[in-house]
Each structure stands twice: as C-alpha cells, then as structure tokens.
Amino acid sequence: MIKKILSLISFLLFLSPHLTFAENISLNLKYIPSPAVGTAVNSNISIGITKITDKRDREEKNFAGKRIAYSGSKDFFAPAGVSVEDAVTEMLGEYFMKKGFNWKKAERWNLDAQNLNADWGDIVVGGEIVELWSDVISKFMANEHKVKARLKIVIADPKEKRILWTDTATTSLEMKEPLFHAESVEKMINEAVSSCIENIFEDRAFKEILNSRR
C-alpha cells in the first residue's frame, strides 16, 4: 500500500512539477568591508544603534529573497536564526565595531527627534529597510541573480533631541551562474547591504558630524 502511495505521489510530481514543496534556505548575513573602507578611528564617541525598521512594501517580510526553480517551485531566502530587521541592525553594528567605535543596542526608535533618549549614546543611528530582496530565476544551466538593497539612515543627537543627518543609499547587483549556489545569494545580499552602509557612513557629511563631537 505504501509503495502504491509513493508511486502515485511521484507520478503526480512528474506530471505537475509545480506541486513540489517550497524550501526555506538559511543565509548567514554579515557586513563585508570593501577594500576602499578607511582604517579604524578608535573613537571614544558612544554610538547607540536602534533596530532598523522593516518598511519594505512586501508581504513576505520574514524573507530576503526568493528563487523560482526550473520546475516552477519557489524557495525562500531567510537570515539564519534572526529577522531581517535584526540581521541588518547587526550588520550596522559590525561596521562600527570594525571602525573602532563603542556602540550599543538602543531601544526601537520611530525616527521622531522628540522620542530620543539621552541614555542611548552620544550619537544615535536609526533607520528603515526600504528594500532588500534577492530574486533568482533558475533555468537549465542558467541561474539569474538580482539583488537590490535600499537603506534609509537617520543620525541624531539624543541629548539635544535633534536630527543631525538623513541619507538613503541604494545598491543593485546582478550575476549569472550555470548552477544554483545558495552561497552566491548570501554573498550578493551581504555585498549589497554592506555597500549601502559604507555609502552612507563613509560619506564626508558623517565624518564631519563625528569631528564636531570630539
């Protein structure tokens, strides 16, 4: 009886490949510094990082992308063990750690200056994930990868309850490979988000904010 059921399932999958089950693929999202990033500053400035809010116009906010396989089935990409918000927030923290800053996690902030808390640090970094998604289309011996990341970052003085600077950065990447590799998706997402982070915080405007507080 069991053999008959398995044979029937196999037959149905052969006739209708769209019935194949979706799989969640875990990715290790982390900040990857580019060679162009400056050296550590060893600053005594305390930076509070609030959780970056997921503002993507998507229903699938637990995920960072999707693969449509040759069969028509869909696999979803998710940060390993954390939410997309936590993953991006941790990547920001990794950037500041590599730059030599003292940073700590602060409470969730709605980006309203009046809701800042002086205990959060000398400078507070908050923001929004406007877009973060990886699309992979798999065909026979051809896998097309597209990634887009867009971050809005708000920097504030919590003691004066004042917004110091707001900036938005966008990075889009594309690549093709014969066979699908989850490591390629992971690498592209990491590079896209890291690029957004560096485009904002390696900017002259942010460096001037730091210099004014030393």
Helices and strands as residue ranges (DSSP letters): H 2-15, G 17-19, E 23-27, E 46-49, E 53-54, E 65-68, E 74-79, H 84-98, E 102-105, G 113-115, G 118-120, E 123-139, E 142-157, E 162-177, H 182-201, H 204-211
